[in-house]
Amino acid sequence: MHSIIKTSFAAIVAAGITATSAQADAHALSGDLVIFSDMSNPAPRAVMEGMVERFGEMHPELNIELTVIDREAYKTQIRNFLTADAPDVANWYAANRMLPYVEAGLFEDVSDMWEGQMSEELASTKGAMTIDGKQYGVPYTYYQWGVYYRKDLMEQFGLSEPTTWEEEKANCQTYLDNGIKCYTIGTKFLWTAGGWFDYLNMRTNGYDYHAALTAGQEKWDSEKTRATFANWRELIDMGAFIDNHQTYSWQEAMPFMVNGEAASYLMGNFSVAAFREGGLDDSKLDFYQFPEITAGIPKGEDAPTDTFHIPSGAKNKENAKAFLEFVVSADNQTLINNGENLGQLPVNALSSVDDDKFLNEGFAMLSNDAPGGIAQFFDRDAPAEMAAVAMEGFQEFMLFPDNLDDILARLDAAAVDIYAE
Amino acid sequence: MFPNPIEKQSRGVQISYQALLPVVLIAWLLPLLAVMLFSIKPESDFVSGNYWGLPDTLEGFKNYGKVFFESDMPKYLWNSVRITVPTVIGCMILSSMTGFALGVYKFRANLWIFFMFVAGNFVPFQILMVPVRDLTVDLDMYNTVRGLVLFHVAFQTGFCTLFMRNFIRALPFELIEAARVEGIAEWRIFWYVVLPLMKPALAALAVLIFTFIWNDYFWAIVLTQGSETQPVTAGITSFNAQFRAAYHLMSAGSIVAALPPVAMFFLMQKHFIAGLTLGAVK
């Protein structure tokens, strides 16, 4: 017993010495670090706890306190704790979702961290972390969107992955002629229609126009936006989407594709796990980038990014910055995003991706084939109220395309109030 | 007497009654049957759209196994116990005393105090959400089992007092007078005379409050968060992942969560029905 106490005491002393000596190199940290996280589902939670453990091993003197809050509850509580009793590090989302907190001065400007190397390694999401030329947080994971399709059906009809709008429509016509719907979708909760609008608008008018539109700098009733809806209407008039999609959630729309009644699904990469559960292995399920519509426009992609921020009210900002640097390091991002953990994509370009067909294709696409820019998804890019009104409009358009004039007028009217604030 | 017993009705009415009864019964139980069916289905059934058909494979053991061994369900169940049992005990203690005071002693404000307890029952509890939440935050009891128990005790005591007071009123007052003549201290009268007579009421009330608190969802999500403190009713939603809802596990979890109150009902059926009518008759 004595010897155990002695050894552990010696270990503590030794750790203390190494810590102090290392502190001279400004590496080892001491004091407190309070982290609030919304990574509450089992796998993300394990990732978060793992990161804290590894960071704690690097800095034995540091007293880290991690609080994991249910992901949905977190969304309402963040307003509360950022103003009342701020932690040192908090989870949140990129782009417009962080704008209210940045404008209220609740997130710390971390532009100094982004100088130099980090901007290169995290180039793909720098835009999403930037507001008025300053960065307000760091990303830790994202995932791609794209068209997931039944490879076996495509082969059966002798088709190939489309790269242009004409090919996309031609493929679709073949499916329809054989009694198969081209796309499954469930618009009950609206956001799936937002995904379609994102892609159609980014391909028709380009990323910059799309970003300006969601930021309230462009009118909805314009020739450009109308062109987007005209392209959408071509598919609707063909009958490309499954019937009664307004009654399904995204999950409830999956059986159509699993049972071969629909050929593809414009969706995020999180759908792959569910498809595999439903028996679609890699010989039956594949992925392609949403095809080009207007020739020559640089392709933009949706890749919702989850982030870490330092609240302005944080008490241990130096420790918090060190943690953020640890989070974005290539090694850490490789580890936390692999198939056993988050199963998503690392943001750091120097990270490696797990051996998974969809993760590899997505990583290559976002790193190399998205020169237009990375969008965060409609309901993260547009302000919450605008997103709600607009996505309702998208759903209505998919069911009653003739109402377009009405819908656009309504969106412009709503935009006047929403962006004026 | 109205309604007329079925046996005394015409043959036609009897037949249609007998034919309709099973139909209505099944329609009534359909949601519950669906949950039971879902709880033994594999996840792939939901991805492939086989909602109502026979399960592709029987995964009952796997689903319930996951609920018990790979999720936070046991923790949530234990939280429910930690919340429900102290609340029941606290309510019993407080309301037997308030009921005794209001039922036995005649003092000027008696009726008004009693009305206040009763009036508390008529406040729709949803409107208390924000003030109670702020109060628990200020008292540093937000997200603690303690905070939830205290609130439940405070809120349920109103109903329990009504119940107990009326029950004590119905006891023969001569017993208490006889004890007083013997010169027995008031607290001993409470302890040795009244309390033993209240046993049926206590049992009925305990069963009733147990079910109320066990099934509470509203206050559980308002005052607590996370697996350290939330009861099982709120914990079921934790099977909703960030992107997907695990219907099969949620169903299995719901069945598990519903078992204790159901078991309680069957074990204490006599008291339960007594409890529903006891407060009403004076």
Interface residues (C-beta under 8 A of the other chain):
Chain A: S40 N41 P42 P44 V68 I69 D70 R71 A73 Q77 Q251 E252 M254 P255 F256 V258 N259 G268 F270 S271 A273 A274 F275 E277 G278 G279
Chain B: E43 S44 F46 V47 S48 G49 N50 S71 I221 Q225 G226 S238 A241 Q242 F243 R244 A245
